[in-house]
Amino acid sequence: MNNKLVQMDLSLSLNKEYESTIELKNDSLLIAEIMVTEGESLVYENVPFTISEVEVLNEYNGEIIEKSIKLLETGGIIDNKQFSINGNPTLNRNDRALVFLQKYEGPIVDNAYVITGDYQGKFLLNSENEVIDFDGSPKNLTDLVDSLGL
Protein backbone atom coordinates (compact mmCIF):
# COMPACT_ATOMS: atom_id res chain seq x y z
CA MET A 1 0.00 0.00 0.00
CA ASN A 2 1.45 3.36 -1.05
CA ASN A 3 0.65 6.22 1.33
CA LYS A 4 2.83 8.77 -0.42
CA LEU A 5 1.24 12.20 -0.60
CA VAL A 6 0.61 13.70 -4.01
CA GLN A 7 1.70 17.35 -4.02
CA MET A 8 -0.92 19.74 -5.39
CA ASP A 9 0.08 23.39 -5.71
CA LEU A 10 -2.76 25.88 -5.99
CA SER A 11 -2.22 29.40 -7.29
CA LEU A 12 -3.76 32.11 -5.18
CA SER A 13 -3.96 35.81 -5.94
CA LEU A 14 -2.98 37.73 -2.85
CA ASN A 15 -4.95 40.79 -1.75
CA LYS A 16 -1.66 42.43 -0.79
CA GLU A 17 1.96 41.53 -1.34
CA TYR A 18 4.06 42.44 1.67
CA GLU A 19 7.53 43.84 1.11
CA SER A 20 8.71 43.72 4.74
CA THR A 21 7.99 42.34 8.18
CA ILE A 22 7.24 45.92 9.31
CA GLU A 23 4.32 46.00 6.84
CA LEU A 24 3.13 42.65 8.19
CA LYS A 25 3.40 43.97 11.76
CA ASN A 26 1.34 47.06 10.90
CA ASP A 27 -1.51 44.95 9.49
CA SER A 28 -1.52 42.34 12.28
CA LEU A 29 -3.49 42.12 15.50
CA LEU A 30 -1.07 39.64 17.04
CA ILE A 31 2.50 38.43 16.48
CA ALA A 32 3.34 35.17 18.24
CA GLU A 33 5.67 32.21 18.34
CA ILE A 34 3.52 29.10 18.09
CA MET A 35 3.72 25.32 17.97
CA VAL A 36 1.07 23.21 16.23
CA THR A 37 -0.39 20.57 18.55
CA GLU A 38 -2.98 19.12 16.17
CA GLY A 39 -4.69 19.86 12.88
CA GLU A 40 -7.58 18.78 10.71
CA SER A 41 -8.15 19.47 7.02
CA LEU A 42 -11.53 19.99 5.41
CA VAL A 43 -13.05 21.22 2.18
CA TYR A 44 -15.32 24.27 2.17
CA GLU A 45 -16.86 25.40 -1.13
CA ASN A 46 -14.33 23.27 -3.07
CA VAL A 47 -11.33 24.85 -1.31
CA PRO A 48 -9.11 22.89 1.10
CA PHE A 49 -8.48 24.39 4.54
CA THR A 50 -6.68 23.29 7.69
CA ILE A 51 -7.80 24.18 11.20
CA SER A 52 -4.93 23.74 13.65
CA GLU A 53 -4.81 23.94 17.41
CA VAL A 54 -1.67 25.84 18.27
CA GLU A 55 0.06 26.53 21.54
CA VAL A 56 1.16 30.15 21.93
CA LEU A 57 4.75 29.94 23.16
CA ASN A 58 5.48 33.70 23.13
CA GLU A 59 3.44 36.79 22.29
CA TYR A 60 5.37 39.68 20.81
CA ASN A 61 2.62 42.08 19.83
CA GLY A 62 -1.03 42.07 20.81
CA GLU A 63 -2.65 40.22 23.65
CA ILE A 64 -4.61 37.02 23.93
CA ILE A 65 -5.95 35.38 27.04
CA GLU A 66 -5.81 31.78 25.81
CA LYS A 67 -2.51 29.95 25.48
CA SER A 68 -4.06 27.67 22.86
CA ILE A 69 -5.77 29.14 19.80
CA LYS A 70 -7.22 27.93 16.49
CA LEU A 71 -5.41 28.81 13.29
CA LEU A 72 -7.10 28.60 9.89
CA GLU A 73 -4.92 28.15 6.79
CA THR A 74 -5.79 27.63 3.15
CA GLY A 75 -4.56 24.23 1.98
CA GLY A 76 -4.04 20.94 3.73
CA ILE A 77 -4.11 17.19 3.25
CA ILE A 78 -7.26 15.76 1.66
CA ASP A 79 -7.47 12.18 0.31
CA ASN A 80 -3.66 11.65 0.21
CA LYS A 81 -3.16 14.95 -1.62
CA GLN A 82 -1.24 17.78 0.03
CA PHE A 83 -2.61 21.09 -1.21
CA SER A 84 -0.24 24.02 -0.84
CA ILE A 85 -0.76 27.63 -1.84
CA ASN A 86 1.84 29.11 -4.18
CA GLY A 87 4.29 26.43 -3.01
CA ASN A 88 3.68 27.02 0.71
CA PRO A 89 2.19 24.06 2.61
CA THR A 90 0.18 24.41 5.78
CA LEU A 91 1.79 23.94 9.16
CA ASN A 92 2.01 20.38 10.48
CA ARG A 93 1.91 18.92 13.96
CA ASN A 94 4.96 19.95 16.05
CA ASP A 95 5.93 22.71 13.58
CA ARG A 96 7.08 25.91 15.27
CA ALA A 97 6.66 29.27 13.60
CA LEU A 98 6.60 33.00 14.11
CA VAL A 99 3.22 34.15 12.79
CA PHE A 100 1.59 37.49 12.13
CA LEU A 101 -2.12 37.04 12.82
CA GLN A 102 -5.51 38.61 12.25
CA LYS A 103 -8.82 37.53 13.76
CA TYR A 104 -10.79 35.30 11.38
CA GLU A 105 -14.38 36.22 10.65
CA GLY A 106 -16.30 33.82 8.46
CA PRO A 107 -18.31 30.63 8.20
CA ILE A 108 -15.59 27.96 8.47
CA VAL A 109 -14.65 28.10 12.16
CA ASP A 110 -15.49 30.19 15.22
CA ASN A 111 -12.90 31.88 17.42
CA ALA A 112 -9.91 31.48 15.13
CA TYR A 113 -7.04 33.45 13.63
CA VAL A 114 -5.62 33.61 10.11
CA ILE A 115 -2.11 34.46 9.02
CA THR A 116 -1.70 38.00 7.69
CA GLY A 117 -1.13 37.87 3.95
CA ASP A 118 -1.86 34.13 3.93
CA TYR A 119 1.57 32.43 3.91
CA GLN A 120 3.48 35.76 3.84
CA GLY A 121 3.07 36.19 7.60
CA LYS A 122 4.34 32.70 8.48
CA PHE A 123 8.01 32.06 9.30
CA LEU A 124 9.04 28.54 10.22
CA LEU A 125 11.52 28.11 13.06
CA ASN A 126 14.28 25.53 12.80
CA SER A 127 15.83 23.58 15.68
CA GLU A 128 18.40 26.34 16.28
CA ASN A 129 15.55 28.83 16.89
CA GLU A 130 16.28 30.55 13.59
CA VAL A 131 13.55 32.03 11.43
CA ILE A 132 13.53 31.04 7.78
CA ASP A 133 13.02 34.37 5.97
CA PHE A 134 11.27 35.16 2.66
CA ASP A 135 14.50 34.51 0.74
CA GLY A 136 15.15 31.20 2.54
CA SER A 137 18.01 32.49 4.66
CA PRO A 138 17.98 31.76 8.41
CA LYS A 139 17.80 34.68 10.84
CA ASN A 140 18.00 34.67 14.60
CA LEU A 141 14.51 34.92 16.10
CA THR A 142 15.60 37.47 18.71
CA ASP A 143 17.17 39.69 16.03
CA LEU A 144 14.01 39.60 13.92
CA VAL A 145 11.77 40.43 16.90
CA ASP A 146 14.11 43.28 17.90
CA SER A 147 14.05 44.67 14.35
CA LEU A 148 10.27 44.97 14.65
CA GLY A 149 10.63 47.10 17.78
CA LEU A 150 8.81 44.57 19.95
C-alpha positions as CSV (number, residue, x, y, z in Angstrom):
1,M,0.0,0.0,0.0
2,N,1.5,3.4,-1.1
3,N,0.6,6.2,1.3
4,K,2.8,8.8,-0.4
5,L,1.2,12.2,-0.6
6,V,0.6,13.7,-4.0
7,Q,1.7,17.4,-4.0
8,M,-0.9,19.7,-5.4
9,D,0.1,23.4,-5.7
10,L,-2.8,25.9,-6.0
11,S,-2.2,29.4,-7.3
12,L,-3.8,32.1,-5.2
13,S,-4.0,35.8,-5.9
14,L,-3.0,37.7,-2.8
15,N,-5.0,40.8,-1.7
16,K,-1.7,42.4,-0.8
17,E,2.0,41.5,-1.3
18,Y,4.1,42.4,1.7
19,E,7.5,43.8,1.1
20,S,8.7,43.7,4.7
21,T,8.0,42.3,8.2
22,I,7.2,45.9,9.3
23,E,4.3,46.0,6.8
24,L,3.1,42.6,8.2
25,K,3.4,44.0,11.8
26,N,1.3,47.1,10.9
27,D,-1.5,44.9,9.5
28,S,-1.5,42.3,12.3
29,L,-3.5,42.1,15.5
30,L,-1.1,39.6,17.0
31,I,2.5,38.4,16.5
32,A,3.3,35.2,18.2
33,E,5.7,32.2,18.3
34,I,3.5,29.1,18.1
35,M,3.7,25.3,18.0
36,V,1.1,23.2,16.2
37,T,-0.4,20.6,18.6
38,E,-3.0,19.1,16.2
39,G,-4.7,19.9,12.9
40,E,-7.6,18.8,10.7
41,S,-8.1,19.5,7.0
42,L,-11.5,20.0,5.4
43,V,-13.1,21.2,2.2
44,Y,-15.3,24.3,2.2
45,E,-16.9,25.4,-1.1
46,N,-14.3,23.3,-3.1
47,V,-11.3,24.9,-1.3
48,P,-9.1,22.9,1.1
49,F,-8.5,24.4,4.5
50,T,-6.7,23.3,7.7
51,I,-7.8,24.2,11.2
52,S,-4.9,23.7,13.6
53,E,-4.8,23.9,17.4
54,V,-1.7,25.8,18.3
55,E,0.1,26.5,21.5
56,V,1.2,30.2,21.9
57,L,4.8,29.9,23.2
58,N,5.5,33.7,23.1
59,E,3.4,36.8,22.3
60,Y,5.4,39.7,20.8
61,N,2.6,42.1,19.8
62,G,-1.0,42.1,20.8
63,E,-2.6,40.2,23.6
64,I,-4.6,37.0,23.9
65,I,-5.9,35.4,27.0
66,E,-5.8,31.8,25.8
67,K,-2.5,30.0,25.5
68,S,-4.1,27.7,22.9
69,I,-5.8,29.1,19.8
70,K,-7.2,27.9,16.5
71,L,-5.4,28.8,13.3
72,L,-7.1,28.6,9.9
73,E,-4.9,28.2,6.8
74,T,-5.8,27.6,3.2
75,G,-4.6,24.2,2.0
76,G,-4.0,20.9,3.7
77,I,-4.1,17.2,3.2
78,I,-7.3,15.8,1.7
79,D,-7.5,12.2,0.3
80,N,-3.7,11.6,0.2
81,K,-3.2,15.0,-1.6
82,Q,-1.2,17.8,0.0
83,F,-2.6,21.1,-1.2
84,S,-0.2,24.0,-0.8
85,I,-0.8,27.6,-1.8
86,N,1.8,29.1,-4.2
87,G,4.3,26.4,-3.0
88,N,3.7,27.0,0.7
89,P,2.2,24.1,2.6
90,T,0.2,24.4,5.8
91,L,1.8,23.9,9.2
92,N,2.0,20.4,10.5
93,R,1.9,18.9,14.0
94,N,5.0,20.0,16.0
95,D,5.9,22.7,13.6
96,R,7.1,25.9,15.3
97,A,6.7,29.3,13.6
98,L,6.6,33.0,14.1
99,V,3.2,34.1,12.8
100,F,1.6,37.5,12.1
101,L,-2.1,37.0,12.8
102,Q,-5.5,38.6,12.3
103,K,-8.8,37.5,13.8
104,Y,-10.8,35.3,11.4
105,E,-14.4,36.2,10.7
106,G,-16.3,33.8,8.5
107,P,-18.3,30.6,8.2
108,I,-15.6,28.0,8.5
109,V,-14.7,28.1,12.2
110,D,-15.5,30.2,15.2
111,N,-12.9,31.9,17.4
112,A,-9.9,31.5,15.1
113,Y,-7.0,33.5,13.6
114,V,-5.6,33.6,10.1
115,I,-2.1,34.5,9.0
116,T,-1.7,38.0,7.7
117,G,-1.1,37.9,3.9
118,D,-1.9,34.1,3.9
119,Y,1.6,32.4,3.9
120,Q,3.5,35.8,3.8
121,G,3.1,36.2,7.6
122,K,4.3,32.7,8.5
123,F,8.0,32.1,9.3
124,L,9.0,28.5,10.2
125,L,11.5,28.1,13.1
126,N,14.3,25.5,12.8
127,S,15.8,23.6,15.7
128,E,18.4,26.3,16.3
129,N,15.6,28.8,16.9
130,E,16.3,30.5,13.6
131,V,13.5,32.0,11.4
132,I,13.5,31.0,7.8
133,D,13.0,34.4,6.0
134,F,11.3,35.2,2.7
135,D,14.5,34.5,0.7
136,G,15.1,31.2,2.5
137,S,18.0,32.5,4.7
138,P,18.0,31.8,8.4
139,K,17.8,34.7,10.8
140,N,18.0,34.7,14.6
141,L,14.5,34.9,16.1
142,T,15.6,37.5,18.7
143,D,17.2,39.7,16.0
144,L,14.0,39.6,13.9
145,V,11.8,40.4,16.9
146,D,14.1,43.3,17.9
147,S,14.1,44.7,14.3
148,L,10.3,45.0,14.7
149,G,10.6,47.1,17.8
150,L,8.8,44.6,19.9
